[in-house]
Amino acid sequence: MKEIRILYLYPDMLELYGDYGNLQVLKYRMEKRDIQVIIDRYSIGDPKPDFLSYDLIFAGGGADNEQSILAKDLLQYEEEIKEAVRQKVFFLLICGAYQLFGKYYKGVEGNIIPGLAIFDYYTEASTDRTKRCIGNIVIEVNIGEKQTKVIGFENHGGQTHGITTPFGKVLFGNGNQFKDTQEGFFLPHVIATYLHGPLLAKNPEIADYVISTCLTRKYEEKMDLLKLDDELEEKCRKQLLVRFIPVEKQ
C-alpha cells in the first residue's frame, strides 16, 4: 500500500475559515484510492519535526497576532524548510502561511513580521482598516498540463507584491492586491494562495494534482490516479461559476 505523510503546521493558530478541510479532502480522496495517509501536527513547544520525512507540508491562515507569535518559532527552522523546498517536498500554504514564506509582512501600524524569505515576494497591509480583499474569487490556472478554473473565498487586508510565478489569473475577485490580475504563488511543488473555502473542497482537480505530485516524487514514477465520482462537485462548481463570471468568460 502506498503512503503519504503530511505535516500540519500550527493547527491551533493557523486555522481560519476551516482551512483544515483541505487535509480532510486530501485524506478522503487518498483513502478512496487505498493510499494510507499519516497526518502529524506541529505547534509551538512540540519536538522539532523532520521536514524532509514528509511528502506534504500544510499551513493555513491566521490573523496578524497569531502570525507575529509563531513567526519567531518558525524562523528557527528556516534552513530545514528551505532544504525541504529544494528537495521538492510539496507545500500547500493558505493566506497567513502564504505571507510568512515571503520576505516579510508589514502590519497596519508599520510593524514588521519577518518571514522565512524562502520566496522573494513580500506583503504589506492596507493602511485603511476598512479596505480588505474580501469575497468570492475565481482564478484560471494552468496546472498539471491542464487549464482549469479555481473557486475560493478571500479575506485579507495584506497586499502581496513581487510575485513572478502566480498561481492563477483572476477572473472574478481581487487576488494578491486590490483588483489585481494575479493570485497566489506557484511552483510545481508549491501552491501558496489566499483562497479559503476550503480550497480543495471546491476544486477536486487541484486536490488530485497535489496527491499525484506527492506520489510521483516519493515513488519516482508517474502516478495515474483512479478516477473518482466528482459529479456532485462539478455540478456545484458550474452553479458557482454561473453566479460569479459571465458565460462568455467560462
Steps between C-alpha positions, in 0.01 A plus 500: 500500500630843408531760774505879524629680810364847574628758749236748618669813636345696788147354489412689820596840354464479121144376457286786368199423280523122534833459322542159665232389256776485238662212685165330548443513124846362425456221755160404358621495140811299583321244713250447217804391299644277773780743578594511867507851648698602807440851637736635767447835670761749615454808716709715733668290767479171311813300412682615187348338192705331231370699204669278243315193625169640373344500155272800561526792741183698560430826685185709506393858565532710813457857619790743551529421871536127442749557220721721718505236776583200287739678260779484760444128546488436126821692433706252704425244228586728210784288360312172541195640321715645220657158453156338487400746227823422311427127534153566353292404800153632412389815686135610514484844664181695564472875571710572813734209430537625141614837637746349751694321225583837341750764612278674755152613598452867585199564722257794507703673772824458307620205708711248310451127539805333343428214263706199407610675178483171316328684217563858386152647544394717797171618648390837636162560664272772373522807724122535472354244739164517322647379172544125455509259211194307605247283320476220250778461246560303181841456342616321187800273551726282287590202711605146416486581127134599538318829516223527756308755702554509874229630733556630851437771758749772589518725807826687542618855558857411408616589151764263364762640261785357296328189367672363189322163474135547603265213576244635253338783308212676676165474321285617791609655830820675606805275525837590648406866515186710456362431151812309401528278192708240687432277800733298716842354437576175319779255436439141388532393865372818672151647508478818708165678480248724673216264406310366797179308470669255559682508167508127424136428581392721211780394267555122484736536204741697718473239776590226253789704366642523852455126558648400164801731541574362848475139382713556190778658705492233770481192278700644209248406236204670338183421693163479323232542764182295503219727380248584772135595457507881518162553332350684799807720543497592131130591511569727796797657323293573189236676708761714672673589173167612350448725801848653501612548140328563166439193283724634222799494738442142615 
